């Protein structure tokens, strides 16, 4: 079993930055896809950033150029650096992982991930 735990969510002003972390524990493996999703109140959950063990990444257009996903090889922590945050970035942010045959070529869908964290809240005020 795999456990994912997010941290780093906070309330910030527009233009500020936050760094989210996702700690993976349990039966993790070296071949993986990991990603960040977010869900704003009253909206569907959307995938915003993904990475695989070969370092391939993909981003939603809404965050491209502002957010950066990263994961150090051999370490269990996934991060999401979020710069120039805007009120529309307000959402609960979730970490997700897939340790089976998985590669990042473009954006990935929810059903492609098998493990999920409980999320961390990010609130951006204008």
One Martini backbone bead per residue (centre of mass of N, CA, C, O) as a GRO file, in nm:
protein
  126
    1UNK     BB    1   0.101   0.033   0.014
    2UNK     BB    2   0.011   0.382  -0.029
    3UNK     BB    3   0.116   0.703   0.100
    4UNK     BB    4  -0.020   1.039   0.085
    5UNK     BB    5   0.118   1.369   0.189
    6UNK     BB    6   0.023   1.688   0.221
    7UNK     BB    7   0.182   2.021   0.204
    8UNK     BB    8   0.174   2.400   0.223
    9UNK     BB    9  -0.078   2.522   0.265
   10UNK     BB   10  -0.239   2.854   0.216
   11UNK     BB   11  -0.273   3.202   0.278
   12UNK     BB   12  -0.261   3.444   0.011
   13UNK     BB   13  -0.146   3.674  -0.204
   14UNK     BB   14  -0.133   3.811  -0.482
   15UNK     BB   15   0.191   3.709  -0.623
   16UNK     BB   16   0.259   3.487  -0.457
   17UNK     BB   17   0.416   3.205  -0.293
   18UNK     BB   18   0.428   2.838  -0.312
   19UNK     BB   19   0.508   2.516  -0.146
   20UNK     BB   20   0.445   2.194  -0.226
   21UNK     BB   21   0.406   1.875  -0.060
   22UNK     BB   22   0.477   1.510  -0.113
   23UNK     BB   23   0.456   1.226   0.086
   24UNK     BB   24   0.589   0.909   0.033
   25UNK     BB   25   0.466   0.583   0.139
   26UNK     BB   26   0.569   0.261   0.123
   27UNK     BB   27   0.510   0.093  -0.191
   28UNK     BB   28   0.740   0.220  -0.359
   29UNK     BB   29   0.879   0.309  -0.681
   30UNK     BB   30   1.092   0.390  -0.956
   31UNK     BB   31   0.832   0.364  -1.123
   32UNK     BB   32   0.657   0.669  -1.231
   33UNK     BB   33   0.372   0.868  -1.162
   34UNK     BB   34   0.315   1.216  -1.085
   35UNK     BB   35   0.065   1.444  -0.934
   36UNK     BB   36  -0.138   1.743  -0.971
   37UNK     BB   37  -0.437   1.846  -0.822
   38UNK     BB   38  -0.750   2.040  -0.845
   39UNK     BB   39  -1.026   2.184  -0.631
   40UNK     BB   40  -1.280   2.382  -0.666
   41UNK     BB   41  -1.551   2.522  -0.573
   42UNK     BB   42  -1.787   2.362  -0.778
   43UNK     BB   43  -1.563   2.187  -0.918
   44UNK     BB   44  -1.364   2.008  -1.097
   45UNK     BB   45  -1.111   1.808  -1.112
   46UNK     BB   46  -0.770   1.904  -1.196
   47UNK     BB   47  -0.497   1.871  -1.390
   48UNK     BB   48  -0.162   2.044  -1.367
   49UNK     BB   49   0.074   1.823  -1.290
   50UNK     BB   50   0.349   1.616  -1.426
   51UNK     BB   51   0.558   1.317  -1.349
   52UNK     BB   52   0.838   1.117  -1.420
   53UNK     BB   53   1.125   0.920  -1.382
   54UNK     BB   54   1.245   1.076  -1.653
   55UNK     BB   55   1.132   1.392  -1.624
   56UNK     BB   56   0.868   1.421  -1.738
   57UNK     BB   57   0.645   1.692  -1.826
   58UNK     BB   58   0.323   1.848  -1.739
   59UNK     BB   59   0.086   2.121  -1.821
   60UNK     BB   60  -0.139   2.334  -1.765
   61UNK     BB   61  -0.220   2.632  -1.901
   62UNK     BB   62  -0.296   2.778  -1.623
   63UNK     BB   63   0.028   2.713  -1.508
   64UNK     BB   64   0.212   2.781  -1.717
   65UNK     BB   65   0.510   2.944  -1.592
   66UNK     BB   66   0.436   2.917  -1.261
   67UNK     BB   67   0.465   2.611  -1.237
   68UNK     BB   68   0.661   2.346  -1.056
   69UNK     BB   69   0.760   2.021  -1.099
   70UNK     BB   70   0.916   1.789  -0.855
   71UNK     BB   71   1.175   1.515  -0.821
   72UNK     BB   72   1.388   1.341  -0.649
   73UNK     BB   73   1.588   1.098  -0.691
   74UNK     BB   74   1.506   0.863  -0.436
   75UNK     BB   75   1.283   1.046  -0.331
   76UNK     BB   76   0.953   1.090  -0.174
   77UNK     BB   77   0.931   1.397  -0.279
   78UNK     BB   78   0.685   1.607  -0.393
   79UNK     BB   79   0.668   1.912  -0.586
   80UNK     BB   80   0.513   2.256  -0.585
   81UNK     BB   81   0.583   2.543  -0.751
   82UNK     BB   82   0.419   2.859  -0.677
   83UNK     BB   83   0.375   3.136  -0.882
   84UNK     BB   84   0.187   3.396  -0.913
   85UNK     BB   85  -0.066   3.399  -0.755
   86UNK     BB   86  -0.421   3.352  -0.794
   87UNK     BB   87  -0.749   3.341  -0.721
   88UNK     BB   88  -0.792   3.095  -0.933
   89UNK     BB   89  -0.601   2.900  -0.742
   90UNK     BB   90  -0.819   2.835  -0.562
   91UNK     BB   91  -0.777   2.527  -0.373
   92UNK     BB   92  -0.756   2.188  -0.364
   93UNK     BB   93  -0.461   1.994  -0.326
   94UNK     BB   94  -0.346   1.702  -0.505
   95UNK     BB   95  -0.190   1.396  -0.476
   96UNK     BB   96  -0.050   1.158  -0.721
   97UNK     BB   97  -0.013   0.794  -0.808
   98UNK     BB   98   0.193   0.571  -1.027
   99UNK     BB   99   0.361   0.230  -1.020
  100UNK     BB  100   0.328   0.157  -1.300
  101UNK     BB  101   0.276   0.173  -1.625
  102UNK     BB  102   0.424   0.501  -1.666
  103UNK     BB  103   0.382   0.803  -1.863
  104UNK     BB  104   0.465   1.133  -1.974
  105UNK     BB  105   0.220   1.241  -2.229
  106UNK     BB  106   0.091   1.474  -2.117
  107UNK     BB  107  -0.196   1.481  -1.984
  108UNK     BB  108  -0.354   1.344  -1.699
  109UNK     BB  109  -0.581   1.136  -1.557
  110UNK     BB  110  -0.736   1.025  -1.284
  111UNK     BB  111  -0.748   0.710  -1.371
  112UNK     BB  112  -0.416   0.695  -1.381
  113UNK     BB  113  -0.451   0.698  -1.073
  114UNK     BB  114  -0.420   0.513  -0.750
  115UNK     BB  115  -0.306   0.745  -0.563
  116UNK     BB  116  -0.413   0.949  -0.274
  117UNK     BB  117  -0.455   1.231  -0.120
  118UNK     BB  118  -0.626   1.476   0.090
  119UNK     BB  119  -0.498   1.749   0.088
  120UNK     BB  120  -0.444   2.112   0.026
  121UNK     BB  121  -0.501   2.443   0.105
  122UNK     BB  122  -0.554   2.714  -0.130
  123UNK     BB  123  -0.549   3.074  -0.075
  124UNK     BB  124  -0.634   3.357  -0.288
  125UNK     BB  125  -0.601   3.701  -0.256
  126UNK     BB  126  -0.657   4.041  -0.383
   0.00000   0.00000   0.00000
